[in-house]
Amino acid sequence: MEKIKFTFEDAGESVEFFVLEQTKLNGSVYILVTDSQEDDAECLILKETASKEDGESIYEVVEDDTELLAVSKLFEELLEDVDIEI
């Protein structure tokens, strides 16, 4: 499982997440990440909002309920053995 580091610009702190899956929906890139490899871990769905020239991407947490529901169902289908509770 790939591990990536996110830096929160407003707080200036970094956090590492494990990337469970990545997908595209309606032209937008989404990633499903978790802070733990344990069962019943908390997860976040992040949406790529921009990509810098140096290869780094900028992501935001998906907060819109309709968008979150649609993307979570897509991730559940891709991962088969994962249930995402919103």
PDB file of N, CA, C and O in Angstrom:
ATOM      1  N   MET A   1       0.854  -1.179   0.000  1.00  0.00           N
ATOM      2  CA  MET A   1       0.000   0.000   0.000  1.00  0.00           C
ATOM      3  C   MET A   1       0.896   1.237   0.000  1.00  0.00           C
ATOM      4  O   MET A   1       1.810   1.356   0.815  1.00  0.00           O
ATOM      5  N   GLU A   2       0.625   2.135  -0.907  1.00  0.00           N
ATOM      6  CA  GLU A   2       1.425   3.351  -1.037  1.00  0.00           C
ATOM      7  C   GLU A   2       1.151   4.309   0.122  1.00  0.00           C
ATOM      8  O   GLU A   2       0.007   4.479   0.542  1.00  0.00           O
ATOM      9  N   LYS A   3       2.201   4.922   0.623  1.00  0.00           N
ATOM     10  CA  LYS A   3       2.084   5.897   1.704  1.00  0.00           C
ATOM     11  C   LYS A   3       2.540   7.247   1.162  1.00  0.00           C
ATOM     12  O   LYS A   3       3.615   7.356   0.572  1.00  0.00           O
ATOM     13  N   ILE A   4       1.716   8.276   1.367  1.00  0.00           N
ATOM     14  CA  ILE A   4       2.055   9.602   0.874  1.00  0.00           C
ATOM     15  C   ILE A   4       1.955  10.619   2.007  1.00  0.00           C
ATOM     16  O   ILE A   4       1.248  10.409   2.993  1.00  0.00           O
ATOM     17  N   LYS A   5       2.672  11.711   1.846  1.00  0.00           N
ATOM     18  CA  LYS A   5       2.688  12.765   2.862  1.00  0.00           C
ATOM     19  C   LYS A   5       1.886  13.959   2.358  1.00  0.00           C
ATOM     20  O   LYS A   5       2.081  14.426   1.236  1.00  0.00           O
ATOM     21  N   PHE A   6       0.983  14.444   3.204  1.00  0.00           N
ATOM     22  CA  PHE A   6       0.199  15.628   2.899  1.00  0.00           C
ATOM     23  C   PHE A   6       0.637  16.748   3.827  1.00  0.00           C
ATOM     24  O   PHE A   6       0.865  16.533   5.017  1.00  0.00           O
ATOM     25  N   THR A   7       0.750  17.940   3.270  1.00  0.00           N
ATOM     26  CA  THR A   7       1.080  19.110   4.064  1.00  0.00           C
ATOM     27  C   THR A   7      -0.126  20.042   4.047  1.00  0.00           C
ATOM     28  O   THR A   7      -0.588  20.461   2.986  1.00  0.00           O
ATOM     29  N   PHE A   8      -0.621  20.356   5.226  1.00  0.00           N
ATOM     30  CA  PHE A   8      -1.744  21.273   5.348  1.00  0.00           C
ATOM     31  C   PHE A   8      -1.186  22.690   5.341  1.00  0.00           C
ATOM     32  O   PHE A   8      -0.474  23.090   6.263  1.00  0.00           O
ATOM     33  N   GLU A   9      -1.515  23.449   4.293  1.00  0.00           N
ATOM     34  CA  GLU A   9      -0.936  24.782   4.122  1.00  0.00           C
ATOM     35  C   GLU A   9      -1.332  25.744   5.220  1.00  0.00           C
ATOM     36  O   GLU A   9      -0.522  26.567   5.645  1.00  0.00           O
ATOM     37  N   ASP A  10      -2.580  25.651   5.691  1.00  0.00           N
ATOM     38  CA  ASP A  10      -3.023  26.599   6.714  1.00  0.00           C
ATOM     39  C   ASP A  10      -2.340  26.365   8.058  1.00  0.00           C
ATOM     40  O   ASP A  10      -2.094  27.315   8.801  1.00  0.00           O
ATOM     41  N   ALA A  11      -2.031  25.101   8.377  1.00  0.00           N
ATOM     42  CA  ALA A  11      -1.408  24.788   9.657  1.00  0.00           C
ATOM     43  C   ALA A  11       0.096  24.567   9.523  1.00  0.00           C
ATOM     44  O   ALA A  11       0.829  24.638  10.509  1.00  0.00           O
ATOM     45  N   GLY A  12       0.553  24.298   8.299  1.00  0.00           N
ATOM     46  CA  GLY A  12       1.969  24.067   8.082  1.00  0.00           C
ATOM     47  C   GLY A  12       2.469  22.740   8.612  1.00  0.00           C
ATOM     48  O   GLY A  12       3.679  22.550   8.740  1.00  0.00           O
ATOM     49  N   GLU A  13       1.578  21.820   8.922  1.00  0.00           N
ATOM     50  CA  GLU A  13       1.990  20.519   9.440  1.00  0.00           C
ATOM     51  C   GLU A  13       1.784  19.441   8.382  1.00  0.00           C
ATOM     52  O   GLU A  13       0.972  19.596   7.470  1.00  0.00           O
ATOM     53  N   SER A  14       2.528  18.348   8.515  1.00  0.00           N
ATOM     54  CA  SER A  14       2.443  17.238   7.571  1.00  0.00           C
ATOM     55  C   SER A  14       1.870  16.003   8.248  1.00  0.00           C
ATOM     56  O   SER A  14       2.103  15.755   9.431  1.00  0.00           O
ATOM     57  N   VAL A  15       1.113  15.233   7.466  1.00  0.00           N
ATOM     58  CA  VAL A  15       0.512  13.993   7.940  1.00  0.00           C
ATOM     59  C   VAL A  15       0.700  12.944   6.851  1.00  0.00           C
ATOM     60  O   VAL A  15       0.579  13.248   5.664  1.00  0.00           O
ATOM     61  N   GLU A  16       0.996  11.711   7.253  1.00  0.00           N
ATOM     62  CA  GLU A  16       1.131  10.643   6.273  1.00  0.00           C
ATOM     63  C   GLU A  16      -0.146   9.809   6.227  1.00  0.00           C
ATOM     64  O   GLU A  16      -0.736   9.489   7.258  1.00  0.00           O
ATOM     65  N   PHE A  17      -0.556   9.468   5.012  1.00  0.00           N
ATOM     66  CA  PHE A  17      -1.729   8.641   4.786  1.00  0.00           C
ATOM     67  C   PHE A  17      -1.369   7.472   3.889  1.00  0.00           C
ATOM     68  O   PHE A  17      -0.444   7.559   3.082  1.00  0.00           O
ATOM     69  N   PHE A  18      -2.105   6.377   4.036  1.00  0.00           N
ATOM     70  CA  PHE A  18      -2.009   5.247   3.126  1.00  0.00           C
ATOM     71  C   PHE A  18      -3.077   5.426   2.055  1.00  0.00           C
ATOM     72  O   PHE A  18      -4.236   5.691   2.373  1.00  0.00           O
ATOM     73  N   VAL A  19      -2.698   5.283   0.799  1.00  0.00           N
ATOM     74  CA  VAL A  19      -3.648   5.404  -0.305  1.00  0.00           C
ATOM     75  C   VAL A  19      -4.247   4.036  -0.567  1.00  0.00           C
ATOM     76  O   VAL A  19      -3.542   3.094  -0.931  1.00  0.00           O
ATOM     77  N   LEU A  20      -5.570   3.935  -0.377  1.00  0.00           N
ATOM     78  CA  LEU A  20      -6.267   2.679  -0.604  1.00  0.00           C
ATOM     79  C   LEU A  20      -6.658   2.494  -2.064  1.00  0.00           C
ATOM     80  O   LEU A  20      -6.583   1.388  -2.599  1.00  0.00           O
ATOM     81  N   GLU A  21      -7.076   3.584  -2.708  1.00  0.00           N
ATOM     82  CA  GLU A  21      -7.544   3.502  -4.096  1.00  0.00           C
ATOM     83  C   GLU A  21      -7.601   4.893  -4.689  1.00  0.00           C
ATOM     84  O   GLU A  21      -7.692   5.888  -3.971  1.00  0.00           O
ATOM     85  N   GLN A  22      -7.548   4.947  -6.015  1.00  0.00           N
ATOM     86  CA  GLN A  22      -7.685   6.202  -6.760  1.00  0.00           C
ATOM     87  C   GLN A  22      -8.645   5.950  -7.901  1.00  0.00           C
ATOM     88  O   GLN A  22      -8.643   4.869  -8.490  1.00  0.00           O
ATOM     89  N   THR A  23      -9.476   6.949  -8.222  1.00  0.00           N
ATOM     90  CA  THR A  23     -10.420   6.814  -9.323  1.00  0.00           C
ATOM     91  C   THR A  23     -10.734   8.179  -9.917  1.00  0.00           C
ATOM     92  O   THR A  23     -10.377   9.216  -9.358  1.00  0.00           O
ATOM     93  N   LYS A  24     -11.405   8.158 -11.053  1.00  0.00           N
ATOM     94  CA  LYS A  24     -11.877   9.387 -11.700  1.00  0.00           C
ATOM     95  C   LYS A  24     -13.386   9.316 -11.813  1.00  0.00           C
ATOM     96  O   LYS A  24     -13.952   8.256 -12.082  1.00  0.00           O
ATOM     97  N   LEU A  25     -14.032  10.453 -11.605  1.00  0.00           N
ATOM     98  CA  LEU A  25     -15.476  10.563 -11.760  1.00  0.00           C
ATOM     99  C   LEU A  25     -15.776  11.945 -12.316  1.00  0.00           C
ATOM    100  O   LEU A  25     -15.366  12.954 -11.743  1.00  0.00           O
ATOM    101  N   ASN A  26     -16.482  11.989 -13.418  1.00  0.00           N
ATOM    102  CA  ASN A  26     -16.831  13.252 -14.078  1.00  0.00           C
ATOM    103  C   ASN A  26     -15.611  14.144 -14.311  1.00  0.00           C
ATOM    104  O   ASN A  26     -15.693  15.363 -14.156  1.00  0.00           O
ATOM    105  N   GLY A  27     -14.489  13.544 -14.679  1.00  0.00           N
ATOM    106  CA  GLY A  27     -13.285  14.296 -14.996  1.00  0.00           C
ATOM    107  C   GLY A  27     -12.445  14.707 -13.804  1.00  0.00           C
ATOM    108  O   GLY A  27     -11.387  15.310 -13.981  1.00  0.00           O
ATOM    109  N   SER A  28     -12.887  14.397 -12.592  1.00  0.00           N
ATOM    110  CA  SER A  28     -12.130  14.744 -11.384  1.00  0.00           C
ATOM    111  C   SER A  28     -11.451  13.496 -10.818  1.00  0.00           C
ATOM    112  O   SER A  28     -11.995  12.394 -10.893  1.00  0.00           O
ATOM    113  N   VAL A  29     -10.251  13.682 -10.248  1.00  0.00           N
ATOM    114  CA  VAL A  29      -9.500  12.594  -9.639  1.00  0.00           C
ATOM    115  C   VAL A  29      -9.776  12.580  -8.137  1.00  0.00           C
ATOM    116  O   VAL A  29      -9.712  13.616  -7.475  1.00  0.00           O
ATOM    117  N   TYR A  30     -10.085  11.386  -7.605  1.00  0.00           N
ATOM    118  CA  TYR A  30     -10.348  11.209  -6.177  1.00  0.00           C
ATOM    119  C   TYR A  30      -9.429  10.121  -5.644  1.00  0.00           C
ATOM    120  O   TYR A  30      -9.116   9.160  -6.346  1.00  0.00           O
ATOM    121  N   ILE A  31      -8.998  10.280  -4.388  1.00  0.00           N
ATOM    122  CA  ILE A  31      -8.250   9.223  -3.723  1.00  0.00           C
ATOM    123  C   ILE A  31      -8.905   8.920  -2.376  1.00  0.00           C
ATOM    124  O   ILE A  31      -9.414   9.808  -1.693  1.00  0.00           O
ATOM    125  N   LEU A  32      -8.873   7.654  -2.023  1.00  0.00           N
ATOM    126  CA  LEU A  32      -9.368   7.191  -0.730  1.00  0.00           C
ATOM    127  C   LEU A  32      -8.143   6.916   0.124  1.00  0.00           C
ATOM    128  O   LEU A  32      -7.319   6.071  -0.226  1.00  0.00           O
ATOM    129  N   VAL A  33      -8.014   7.626   1.246  1.00  0.00           N
ATOM    130  CA  VAL A  33      -6.838   7.494   2.105  1.00  0.00           C
ATOM    131  C   VAL A  33      -7.250   7.145   3.532  1.00  0.00           C
ATOM    132  O   VAL A  33      -8.377   7.405   3.954  1.00  0.00           O
ATOM    133  N   THR A  34      -6.311   6.551   4.261  1.00  0.00           N
ATOM    134  CA  THR A  34      -6.516   6.232   5.665  1.00  0.00           C
ATOM    135  C   THR A  34      -5.216   6.493   6.419  1.00  0.00           C
ATOM    136  O   THR A  34      -4.133   6.488   5.835  1.00  0.00           O
ATOM    137  N   ASP A  35      -5.339   6.718   7.720  1.00  0.00           N
ATOM    138  CA  ASP A  35      -4.141   6.964   8.520  1.00  0.00           C
ATOM    139  C   ASP A  35      -3.617   5.691   9.176  1.00  0.00           C
ATOM    140  O   ASP A  35      -2.614   5.727   9.889  1.00  0.00           O
ATOM    141  N   SER A  36      -4.302   4.548   8.934  1.00  0.00           N
ATOM    142  CA  SER A  36      -3.924   3.291   9.570  1.00  0.00           C
ATOM    143  C   SER A  36      -4.222   2.131   8.629  1.00  0.00           C
ATOM    144  O   SER A  36      -5.136   2.207   7.808  1.00  0.00           O
ATOM    145  N   GLN A  37      -3.447   1.060   8.755  1.00  0.00           N
ATOM    146  CA  GLN A  37      -3.702  -0.135   7.959  1.00  0.00           C
ATOM    147  C   GLN A  37      -4.595  -1.126   8.703  1.00  0.00           C
ATOM    148  O   GLN A  37      -4.873  -2.211   8.192  1.00  0.00           O
ATOM    149  N   GLU A  38      -5.040  -0.770   9.887  1.00  0.00           N
ATOM    150  CA  GLU A  38      -5.889  -1.640  10.698  1.00  0.00           C
ATOM    151  C   GLU A  38      -7.310  -1.688  10.153  1.00  0.00           C
ATOM    152  O   GLU A  38      -7.742  -0.777   9.446  1.00  0.00           O
ATOM    153  N   ASP A  39      -8.042  -2.763  10.488  1.00  0.00           N
ATOM    154  CA  ASP A  39      -9.469  -2.837  10.143  1.00  0.00           C
ATOM    155  C   ASP A  39     -10.217  -1.733  10.870  1.00  0.00           C
ATOM    156  O   ASP A  39      -9.775  -1.272  11.923  1.00  0.00           O
ATOM    157  N   ASP A  40     -11.326  -1.313  10.329  1.00  0.00           N
ATOM    158  CA  ASP A  40     -12.172  -0.268  10.910  1.00  0.00           C
ATOM    159  C   ASP A  40     -11.431   1.060  11.092  1.00  0.00           C
ATOM    160  O   ASP A  40     -11.693   1.788  12.050  1.00  0.00           O
ATOM    161  N   ALA A  41     -10.522   1.372  10.194  1.00  0.00           N
ATOM    162  CA  ALA A  41      -9.777   2.629  10.265  1.00  0.00           C
ATOM    163  C   ALA A  41     -10.625   3.763   9.715  1.00  0.00           C
ATOM    164  O   ALA A  41     -11.530   3.549   8.909  1.00  0.00           O
ATOM    165  N   GLU A  42     -10.320   4.964  10.162  1.00  0.00           N
ATOM    166  CA  GLU A  42     -10.957   6.162   9.620  1.00  0.00           C
ATOM    167  C   GLU A  42     -10.381   6.424   8.236  1.00  0.00           C
ATOM    168  O   GLU A  42      -9.192   6.210   8.001  1.00  0.00           O
ATOM    169  N   CYS A  43     -11.223   6.884   7.325  1.00  0.00           N
ATOM    170  CA  CYS A  43     -10.721   7.204   5.994  1.00  0.00           C
ATOM    171  C   CYS A  43     -11.276   8.543   5.535  1.00  0.00           C
ATOM    172  O   CYS A  43     -12.269   9.042   6.062  1.00  0.00           O
ATOM    173  N   LEU A  44     -10.609   9.107   4.542  1.00  0.00           N
ATOM    174  CA  LEU A  44     -11.024  10.370   3.935  1.00  0.00           C
ATOM    175  C   LEU A  44     -11.071  10.184   2.428  1.00  0.00           C
ATOM    176  O   LEU A  44     -10.286   9.423   1.862  1.00  0.00           O
ATOM    177  N   ILE A  45     -11.988  10.876   1.789  1.00  0.00           N
ATOM    178  CA  ILE A  45     -12.005  10.934   0.335  1.00  0.00           C
ATOM    179  C   ILE A  45     -11.535  12.328  -0.039  1.00  0.00           C
ATOM    180  O   ILE A  45     -12.121  13.332   0.368  1.00  0.00           O
ATOM    181  N   LEU A  46     -10.465  12.370  -0.820  1.00  0.00           N
ATOM    182  CA  LEU A  46      -9.865  13.631  -1.225  1.00  0.00           C
ATOM    183  C   LEU A  46     -10.027  13.816  -2.727  1.00  0.00           C
ATOM    184  O   LEU A  46      -9.960  12.858  -3.496  1.00  0.00           O
ATOM    185  N   LYS A  47     -10.241  15.065  -3.129  1.00  0.00           N
ATOM    186  CA  LYS A  47     -10.425  15.408  -4.530  1.00  0.00           C
ATOM    187  C   LYS A  47      -9.254  16.270  -4.979  1.00  0.00           C
ATOM    188  O   LYS A  47      -8.899  17.246  -4.317  1.00  0.00           O
ATOM    189  N   GLU A  48      -8.656  15.901  -6.109  1.00  0.00           N
ATOM    190  CA  GLU A  48      -7.562  16.699  -6.653  1.00  0.00           C
ATOM    191  C   GLU A  48      -8.136  17.987  -7.225  1.00  0.00           C
ATOM    192  O   GLU A  48      -9.016  17.961  -8.085  1.00  0.00           O
ATOM    193  N   THR A  49      -7.623  19.120  -6.732  1.00  0.00           N
ATOM    194  CA  THR A  49      -8.136  20.414  -7.194  1.00  0.00           C
ATOM    195  C   THR A  49      -7.168  21.110  -8.134  1.00  0.00           C
ATOM    196  O   THR A  49      -7.568  21.993  -8.893  1.00  0.00           O
ATOM    197  N   ALA A  50      -5.900  20.723  -8.095  1.00  0.00           N
ATOM    198  CA  ALA A  50      -4.897  21.317  -8.979  1.00  0.00           C
ATOM    199  C   ALA A  50      -3.664  20.429  -8.974  1.00  0.00           C
ATOM    200  O   ALA A  50      -3.448  19.639  -8.054  1.00  0.00           O
ATOM    201  N   SER A  51      -2.862  20.575 -10.016  1.00  0.00           N
ATOM    202  CA  SER A  51      -1.607  19.854 -10.118  1.00  0.00           C
ATOM    203  C   SER A  51      -0.517  20.848 -10.458  1.00  0.00           C
ATOM    204  O   SER A  51      -0.631  21.598 -11.427  1.00  0.00           O
ATOM    205  N   LYS A  52       0.534  20.853  -9.666  1.00  0.00           N
ATOM    206  CA  LYS A  52       1.642  21.780  -9.883  1.00  0.00           C
ATOM    207  C   LYS A  52       2.587  21.229 -10.945  1.00  0.00           C
ATOM    208  O   LYS A  52       2.572  20.035 -11.245  1.00  0.00           O
ATOM    209  N   GLU A  53       3.400  22.103 -11.505  1.00  0.00           N
ATOM    210  CA  GLU A  53       4.355  21.695 -12.529  1.00  0.00           C
ATOM    211  C   GLU A  53       5.389  20.702 -12.008  1.00  0.00           C
ATOM    212  O   GLU A  53       5.917  19.906 -12.784  1.00  0.00           O
ATOM    213  N   ASP A  54       5.689  20.732 -10.711  1.00  0.00           N
ATOM    214  CA  ASP A  54       6.693  19.830 -10.149  1.00  0.00           C
ATOM    215  C   ASP A  54       6.142  18.435  -9.861  1.00  0.00           C
ATOM    216  O   ASP A  54       6.833  17.614  -9.259  1.00  0.00           O
ATOM    217  N   GLY A  55       4.903  18.153 -10.285  1.00  0.00           N
ATOM    218  CA  GLY A  55       4.321  16.831 -10.119  1.00  0.00           C
ATOM    219  C   GLY A  55       3.490  16.666  -8.859  1.00  0.00           C
ATOM    220  O   GLY A  55       2.814  15.650  -8.701  1.00  0.00           O
ATOM    221  N   GLU A  56       3.523  17.632  -7.964  1.00  0.00           N
ATOM    222  CA  GLU A  56       2.718  17.545  -6.748  1.00  0.00           C
ATOM    223  C   GLU A  56       1.280  17.938  -7.051  1.00  0.00           C
ATOM    224  O   GLU A  56       1.020  18.822  -7.868  1.00  0.00           O
ATOM    225  N   SER A  57       0.360  17.272  -6.386  1.00  0.00           N
ATOM    226  CA  SER A  57      -1.061  17.579  -6.557  1.00  0.00           C
ATOM    227  C   SER A  57      -1.593  18.270  -5.312  1.00  0.00           C
ATOM    228  O   SER A  57      -1.063  18.103  -4.214  1.00  0.00           O
ATOM    229  N   ILE A  58      -2.636  19.038  -5.500  1.00  0.00           N
ATOM    230  CA  ILE A  58      -3.307  19.696  -4.382  1.00  0.00           C
ATOM    231  C   ILE A  58      -4.661  19.020  -4.216  1.00  0.00           C
ATOM    232  O   ILE A  58      -5.428  18.911  -5.172  1.00  0.00           O
ATOM    233  N   TYR A  59      -4.952  18.565  -2.996  1.00  0.00           N
ATOM    234  CA  TYR A  59      -6.191  17.862  -2.700  1.00  0.00           C
ATOM    235  C   TYR A  59      -6.985  18.581  -1.625  1.00  0.00           C
ATOM    236  O   TYR A  59      -6.426  19.256  -0.760  1.00  0.00           O
ATOM    237  N   GLU A  60      -8.297  18.422  -1.696  1.00  0.00           N
ATOM    238  CA  GLU A  60      -9.195  18.921  -0.654  1.00  0.00           C
ATOM    239  C   GLU A  60     -10.107  17.781  -0.219  1.00  0.00           C
ATOM    240  O   GLU A  60     -10.454  16.913  -1.021  1.00  0.00           O
ATOM    241  N   VAL A  61     -10.489  17.788   1.047  1.00  0.00           N
ATOM    242  CA  VAL A  61     -11.423  16.790   1.563  1.00  0.00           C
ATOM    243  C   VAL A  61     -12.795  17.033   0.936  1.00  0.00           C
ATOM    244  O   VAL A  61     -13.275  18.165   0.891  1.00  0.00           O
ATOM    245  N   VAL A  62     -13.417  15.961   0.454  1.00  0.00           N
ATOM    246  CA  VAL A  62     -14.754  16.075  -0.131  1.00  0.00           C
ATOM    247  C   VAL A  62     -15.756  16.240   1.004  1.00  0.00           C
ATOM    248  O   VAL A  62     -15.856  15.380   1.879  1.00  0.00           O
ATOM    249  N   GLU A  63     -16.498  17.346   0.990  1.00  0.00           N
ATOM    250  CA  GLU A  63     -17.459  17.628   2.051  1.00  0.00           C
ATOM    251  C   GLU A  63     -18.899  17.683   1.556  1.00  0.00           C
ATOM    252  O   GLU A  63     -19.829  17.564   2.354  1.00  0.00           O
ATOM    253  N   ASP A  64     -19.097  17.863   0.248  1.00  0.00           N
ATOM    254  CA  ASP A  64     -20.437  17.904  -0.313  1.00  0.00           C
ATOM    255  C   ASP A  64     -21.067  16.516  -0.196  1.00  0.00           C
ATOM    256  O   ASP A  64     -20.511  15.540  -0.700  1.00  0.00           O
ATOM    257  N   ASP A  65     -22.228  16.424   0.467  1.00  0.00           N
ATOM    258  CA  ASP A  65     -22.861  15.132   0.747  1.00  0.00           C
ATOM    259  C   ASP A  65     -23.176  14.331  -0.505  1.00  0.00           C
ATOM    260  O   ASP A  65     -22.964  13.118  -0.519  1.00  0.00           O
ATOM    261  N   THR A  66     -23.675  14.969  -1.554  1.00  0.00           N
ATOM    262  CA  THR A  66     -24.029  14.272  -2.784  1.00  0.00           C
ATOM    263  C   THR A  66     -22.782  13.709  -3.462  1.00  0.00           C
ATOM    264  O   THR A  66     -22.761  12.555  -3.889  1.00  0.00           O
ATOM    265  N   GLU A  67     -21.752  14.535  -3.553  1.00  0.00           N
ATOM    266  CA  GLU A  67     -20.494  14.110  -4.160  1.00  0.00           C
ATOM    267  C   GLU A  67     -19.847  13.000  -3.333  1.00  0.00           C
ATOM    268  O   GLU A  67     -19.331  12.032  -3.891  1.00  0.00           O
ATOM    269  N   LEU A  68     -19.872  13.135  -2.022  1.00  0.00           N
ATOM    270  CA  LEU A  68     -19.283  12.155  -1.116  1.00  0.00           C
ATOM    271  C   LEU A  68     -19.969  10.803  -1.252  1.00  0.00           C
ATOM    272  O   LEU A  68     -19.298   9.771  -1.290  1.00  0.00           O
ATOM    273  N   LEU A  69     -21.286  10.795  -1.325  1.00  0.00           N
ATOM    274  CA  LEU A  69     -22.044   9.554  -1.468  1.00  0.00           C
ATOM    275  C   LEU A  69     -21.712   8.865  -2.791  1.00  0.00           C
ATOM    276  O   LEU A  69     -21.487   7.655  -2.820  1.00  0.00           O
ATOM    277  N   ALA A  70     -21.680   9.621  -3.874  1.00  0.00           N
ATOM    278  CA  ALA A  70     -21.393   9.052  -5.199  1.00  0.00           C
ATOM    279  C   ALA A  70     -19.990   8.445  -5.253  1.00  0.00           C
ATOM    280  O   ALA A  70     -19.810   7.334  -5.752  1.00  0.00           O
ATOM    281  N   VAL A  71     -19.010   9.167  -4.744  1.00  0.00           N
ATOM    282  CA  VAL A  71     -17.632   8.689  -4.803  1.00  0.00           C
ATOM    283  C   VAL A  71     -17.417   7.519  -3.840  1.00  0.00           C
ATOM    284  O   VAL A  71     -16.685   6.585  -4.166  1.00  0.00           O
ATOM    285  N   SER A  72     -18.038   7.554  -2.671  1.00  0.00           N
ATOM    286  CA  SER A  72     -17.875   6.443  -1.719  1.00  0.00           C
ATOM    287  C   SER A  72     -18.453   5.155  -2.290  1.00  0.00           C
ATOM    288  O   SER A  72     -17.870   4.087  -2.106  1.00  0.00           O
ATOM    289  N   LYS A  73     -19.588   5.236  -2.981  1.00  0.00           N
ATOM    290  CA  LYS A  73     -20.168   4.042  -3.613  1.00  0.00           C
ATOM    291  C   LYS A  73     -19.236   3.494  -4.698  1.00  0.00           C
ATOM    292  O   LYS A  73     -19.098   2.280  -4.846  1.00  0.00           O
ATOM    293  N   LEU A  74     -18.604   4.384  -5.447  1.00  0.00           N
ATOM    294  CA  LEU A  74     -17.651   3.967  -6.467  1.00  0.00           C
ATOM    295  C   LEU A  74     -16.456   3.254  -5.839  1.00  0.00           C
ATOM    296  O   LEU A  74     -16.028   2.211  -6.334  1.00  0.00           O
ATOM    297  N   PHE A  75     -15.914   3.807  -4.753  1.00  0.00           N
ATOM    298  CA  PHE A  75     -14.801   3.157  -4.064  1.00  0.00           C
ATOM    299  C   PHE A  75     -15.212   1.799  -3.489  1.00  0.00           C
ATOM    300  O   PHE A  75     -14.421   0.857  -3.528  1.00  0.00           O
ATOM    301  N   GLU A  76     -16.415   1.680  -2.965  1.00  0.00           N
ATOM    302  CA  GLU A  76     -16.892   0.400  -2.439  1.00  0.00           C
ATOM    303  C   GLU A  76     -16.941  -0.654  -3.547  1.00  0.00           C
ATOM    304  O   GLU A  76     -16.592  -1.812  -3.317  1.00  0.00           O
ATOM    305  N   GLU A  77     -17.373  -0.257  -4.745  1.00  0.00           N
ATOM    306  CA  GLU A  77     -17.404  -1.187  -5.872  1.00  0.00           C
ATOM    307  C   GLU A  77     -15.993  -1.597  -6.288  1.00  0.00           C
ATOM    308  O   GLU A  77     -15.745  -2.763  -6.593  1.00  0.00           O
ATOM    309  N   LEU A  78     -15.076  -0.640  -6.299  1.00  0.00           N
ATOM    310  CA  LEU A  78     -13.693  -0.939  -6.710  1.00  0.00           C
ATOM    311  C   LEU A  78     -12.990  -1.846  -5.715  1.00  0.00           C
ATOM    312  O   LEU A  78     -12.216  -2.714  -6.118  1.00  0.00           O
ATOM    313  N   LEU A  79     -13.240  -1.666  -4.439  1.00  0.00           N
ATOM    314  CA  LEU A  79     -12.526  -2.399  -3.402  1.00  0.00           C
ATOM    315  C   LEU A  79     -13.261  -3.657  -2.934  1.00  0.00           C
ATOM    316  O   LEU A  79     -12.665  -4.470  -2.228  1.00  0.00           O
ATOM    317  N   GLU A  80     -14.487  -3.841  -3.288  1.00  0.00           N
ATOM    318  CA  GLU A  80     -15.331  -4.999  -3.000  1.00  0.00           C
ATOM    319  C   GLU A  80     -15.452  -5.375  -1.519  1.00  0.00           C
ATOM    320  O   GLU A  80     -16.570  -5.590  -1.049  1.00  0.00           O
ATOM    321  N   ASP A  81     -14.365  -5.461  -0.775  1.00  0.00           N
ATOM    322  CA  ASP A  81     -14.420  -5.906   0.613  1.00  0.00           C
ATOM    323  C   ASP A  81     -14.419  -4.746   1.609  1.00  0.00           C
ATOM    324  O   ASP A  81     -14.161  -4.947   2.795  1.00  0.00           O
ATOM    325  N   VAL A  82     -14.708  -3.533   1.129  1.00  0.00           N
ATOM    326  CA  VAL A  82     -14.680  -2.342   1.976  1.00  0.00           C
ATOM    327  C   VAL A  82     -16.063  -1.717   2.057  1.00  0.00           C
ATOM    328  O   VAL A  82     -16.727  -1.523   1.039  1.00  0.00           O
ATOM    329  N   ASP A  83     -16.492  -1.404   3.267  1.00  0.00           N
ATOM    330  CA  ASP A  83     -17.729  -0.669   3.486  1.00  0.00           C
ATOM    331  C   ASP A  83     -17.379   0.699   4.022  1.00  0.00           C
ATOM    332  O   ASP A  83     -16.714   0.820   5.051  1.00  0.00           O
ATOM    333  N   ILE A  84     -17.823   1.727   3.328  1.00  0.00           N
ATOM    334  CA  ILE A  84     -17.533   3.097   3.739  1.00  0.00           C
ATOM    335  C   ILE A  84     -18.776   3.684   4.386  1.00  0.00           C
ATOM    336  O   ILE A  84     -19.828   3.790   3.755  1.00  0.00           O
ATOM    337  N   GLU A  85     -18.646   4.063   5.647  1.00  0.00           N
ATOM    338  CA  GLU A  85     -19.748   4.686   6.362  1.00  0.00           C
ATOM    339  C   GLU A  85     -19.556   6.194   6.355  1.00  0.00           C
ATOM    340  O   GLU A  85     -18.495   6.703   6.716  1.00  0.00           O
ATOM    341  N   ILE A  86     -20.586   6.889   5.942  1.00  0.00           N
ATOM    342  CA  ILE A  86     -20.496   8.350   5.856  1.00  0.00           C
ATOM    343  C   ILE A  86     -21.097   8.968   7.094  1.00  0.00           C
ATOM    344  O   ILE A  86     -21.123  10.192   7.223  1.00  0.00           O
TER     345      ILE A  86
END
